[in-house]
Amino acid sequence: MPELEHPWSIEERCFSAGYRRVCGVDEAGAGPLAGPVYAAAVILPPGLVLEGLNDSKKLSPKRREALFDRICAEAEAYSVAWVEAEEIDRIDILNARMKAMQLAIDGLPEPPDMALIDGDRDHGSLFAVRTPHETVVGGDGKSASIAAASILAKVSRDRFVCGTLDAAYPQYQFAKHKGYGTKLHYEMLDRYGPCPAHRRSFLKKWERRT
């Protein structure tokens, strides 16, 4: 079972610098053709060991679901936020990712002293992470807090797409592709055209060939 190699090293460096409430932040769903982009912020009890914790992309759906429940039960605080497809089209995906991450941080019961942000981007042209923060490239594979946030964001988005969106627009079979640009998804677009859940700015290539 894959696990983080040094899951608390980044957080411990923050604690040594005087920060006490350190949250991990990650997003999920930047690439799909449909649905919202999700983000999560998580504050874990220092040193908490969650067996199998890792980047959500490296875990099976079953393992992600199990860890989702444990994280929600054992985190000191967590928050999940999202930006809808219509707004993604209006402000672009980078701004939407930054907005979703800050919304997730703002949703915590108390503001964190430091946010650890997965990746190397902390701002777009319109929205930025305003909370004191540090970007961590590959953070979901290095930090317990970011890995936990990646799982909450991924599972929350998958549940919405496979549940709510699939029920609202069954003809697109969202539960099978989760909104990503698979062959099946493009076949459904060819047959039915886009629905309100689609990101029209992500469909330029499809529109050019139709």
C-alpha positions as CSV (number, residue, x, y, z in Angstrom):
1,M,0.0,0.0,0.0
2,P,1.6,3.4,-1.1
3,E,2.2,5.9,1.7
4,L,3.9,9.3,2.1
5,E,7.6,8.9,2.9
6,H,7.9,11.8,5.3
7,P,4.3,12.9,5.9
8,W,4.9,15.6,8.5
9,S,8.3,17.1,7.6
10,I,6.8,20.2,5.9
11,E,4.3,20.8,8.7
12,E,7.0,20.3,11.3
13,R,9.1,23.0,9.7
14,C,6.1,25.3,9.9
15,F,5.6,24.5,13.5
16,S,9.2,25.2,14.2
17,A,8.8,28.6,12.6
18,G,6.0,29.4,15.1
19,Y,2.9,28.5,13.0
20,R,0.3,26.6,15.0
21,R,-2.7,26.1,12.7
22,V,-1.3,24.7,9.4
23,C,-3.7,23.6,6.8
24,G,-3.1,21.6,3.6
25,V,-5.0,22.8,0.4
26,D,-5.5,21.0,-2.9
27,E,-8.0,21.0,-5.7
28,A,-9.6,18.4,-8.0
29,G,-11.2,18.6,-11.4
30,A,-9.2,21.2,-13.2
31,G,-9.1,19.2,-16.4
32,P,-12.6,17.8,-17.1
33,L,-15.0,19.1,-19.7
34,A,-17.9,19.3,-17.3
35,G,-18.7,20.0,-13.7
36,P,-17.3,22.2,-11.0
37,V,-13.7,22.4,-9.8
38,Y,-13.4,21.4,-6.2
39,A,-10.9,22.4,-3.4
40,A,-10.4,21.3,0.2
41,A,-8.5,22.7,3.1
42,V,-7.6,20.3,6.0
43,I,-6.0,20.8,9.4
44,L,-4.9,17.5,10.9
45,P,-3.8,16.9,14.5
46,P,0.0,17.1,14.5
47,G,1.6,13.8,13.9
48,L,-1.7,12.0,13.0
49,V,-0.9,8.7,11.2
50,L,-3.5,7.7,8.6
51,E,-2.5,4.3,7.1
52,G,-2.3,4.5,3.3
53,L,-2.5,8.3,3.1
54,N,-1.1,9.5,-0.2
55,D,-1.9,11.6,-3.2
56,S,-5.5,10.8,-4.1
57,K,-4.5,10.0,-7.7
58,K,-2.3,7.1,-6.4
59,L,-5.2,5.5,-4.4
60,S,-8.0,3.3,-5.5
61,P,-11.5,4.7,-5.3
62,K,-12.3,2.3,-2.4
63,R,-9.2,3.4,-0.5
64,R,-10.0,7.1,-1.1
65,E,-13.5,6.6,0.2
66,A,-12.2,4.9,3.4
67,L,-9.6,7.7,4.0
68,F,-12.3,10.4,3.3
69,D,-14.3,9.1,6.2
70,R,-11.3,8.9,8.5
71,I,-10.1,12.3,7.6
72,C,-13.5,13.9,8.2
73,A,-13.7,12.1,11.6
74,E,-10.2,12.8,12.8
75,A,-9.3,16.2,11.3
76,E,-9.2,19.2,13.6
77,A,-11.0,21.1,10.9
78,Y,-11.8,20.7,7.2
79,S,-13.7,22.6,4.5
80,V,-14.7,21.8,0.9
81,A,-15.6,24.4,-1.7
82,W,-16.2,24.6,-5.4
83,V,-16.6,26.8,-8.4
84,E,-19.3,26.0,-11.0
85,A,-18.7,25.4,-14.7
86,E,-20.4,28.6,-15.7
87,E,-18.0,30.6,-13.6
88,I,-15.0,28.6,-14.8
89,D,-16.0,29.8,-18.3
90,R,-16.3,33.3,-17.2
91,I,-13.0,33.7,-15.2
92,D,-10.9,30.8,-16.6
93,I,-9.8,27.6,-14.9
94,L,-6.7,29.1,-13.2
95,N,-8.7,31.8,-11.5
96,A,-11.4,29.3,-10.6
97,R,-8.8,27.0,-8.9
98,M,-7.5,29.9,-6.9
99,K,-11.0,31.1,-5.9
100,A,-12.0,27.5,-4.9
101,M,-8.9,27.1,-2.7
102,Q,-9.4,30.4,-0.9
103,L,-13.0,29.6,-0.4
104,A,-12.0,26.3,1.1
105,I,-9.6,28.0,3.5
106,D,-12.2,30.7,4.4
107,G,-14.6,27.8,5.2
108,L,-12.5,26.6,8.1
109,P,-13.9,27.4,11.5
110,E,-10.9,29.5,12.4
111,P,-8.4,31.0,9.9
112,P,-5.1,29.0,9.7
113,D,-1.7,30.6,10.4
114,M,-0.3,29.0,7.3
115,A,-1.7,27.2,4.3
116,L,0.3,24.7,2.3
117,I,-0.8,24.9,-1.3
118,D,-0.3,22.0,-3.7
119,G,1.5,23.0,-6.9
120,D,3.4,26.1,-7.9
121,R,0.6,28.6,-8.5
122,D,-1.0,30.9,-6.0
123,H,-2.7,33.4,-8.1
124,G,-4.4,34.1,-11.4
125,S,-5.3,37.4,-13.1
126,L,-8.4,37.9,-10.9
127,F,-8.1,35.6,-7.8
128,A,-5.3,34.7,-5.5
129,V,-4.7,32.8,-2.3
130,R,-4.7,35.6,0.3
131,T,-4.0,33.6,3.4
132,P,-0.3,33.4,4.4
133,H,0.9,30.4,2.4
134,E,3.6,28.3,0.8
135,T,3.3,26.5,-2.5
136,V,4.6,22.9,-2.5
137,V,5.2,21.3,-5.9
138,G,4.0,17.7,-5.7
139,G,2.7,18.5,-2.2
140,D,0.0,15.8,-2.3
141,G,2.8,13.3,-2.4
142,K,4.9,14.9,0.4
143,S,2.6,16.5,3.0
144,A,0.0,14.7,5.2
145,S,-2.2,17.8,5.2
146,I,-2.1,18.4,1.5
147,A,-2.7,14.6,0.8
148,A,-5.7,14.7,3.1
149,A,-7.0,17.8,1.2
150,S,-6.5,16.1,-2.1
151,I,-8.6,13.1,-1.0
152,L,-11.4,15.3,0.3
153,A,-11.5,17.4,-2.9
154,K,-11.3,14.4,-5.2
155,V,-14.0,12.3,-3.4
156,S,-16.3,15.2,-3.0
157,R,-16.1,16.0,-6.7
158,D,-16.5,12.4,-7.7
159,R,-19.6,12.0,-5.5
160,F,-21.2,15.1,-7.0
161,V,-20.5,14.2,-10.6
162,C,-21.4,10.5,-10.3
163,G,-24.5,11.3,-8.2
164,T,-26.0,14.7,-8.9
165,L,-24.8,15.3,-12.4
166,D,-25.3,11.8,-13.5
167,A,-28.9,11.9,-12.2
168,A,-29.6,15.3,-13.8
169,Y,-28.1,14.4,-17.2
170,P,-28.2,10.6,-17.5
171,Q,-27.6,10.6,-21.2
172,Y,-24.0,11.7,-20.8
173,Q,-23.1,8.8,-18.5
174,F,-21.1,11.1,-16.1
175,A,-20.7,8.3,-13.6
176,K,-18.5,6.4,-16.1
177,H,-16.1,9.2,-17.1
178,K,-16.6,11.8,-14.3
179,G,-16.6,14.6,-16.9
180,Y,-13.2,13.9,-18.4
181,G,-12.6,14.0,-22.1
182,T,-12.9,10.3,-22.8
183,K,-14.0,8.7,-26.0
184,L,-17.4,7.9,-24.5
185,H,-17.8,11.5,-23.3
186,Y,-17.1,12.9,-26.8
187,E,-19.5,10.4,-28.3
188,M,-22.2,11.6,-26.0
189,L,-21.4,15.2,-26.9
190,D,-21.6,14.3,-30.6
191,R,-25.0,12.8,-29.9
192,Y,-26.6,15.3,-27.5
193,G,-24.5,18.4,-27.6
194,P,-23.4,20.2,-24.4
195,C,-25.6,20.6,-21.3
196,P,-25.5,23.4,-18.7
197,A,-22.9,21.4,-16.7
198,H,-20.4,21.6,-19.5
199,R,-17.5,24.0,-19.5
200,R,-18.0,25.7,-22.9
201,S,-14.5,27.1,-22.8
202,F,-13.2,23.5,-22.7
203,L,-15.1,22.4,-25.8
204,K,-13.4,24.6,-28.4
205,K,-11.7,21.6,-30.0
206,W,-15.0,19.6,-30.1
207,E,-16.9,22.7,-31.5
208,R,-14.4,23.1,-34.3
209,R,-14.9,19.6,-35.6
210,T,-18.7,19.6,-35.3
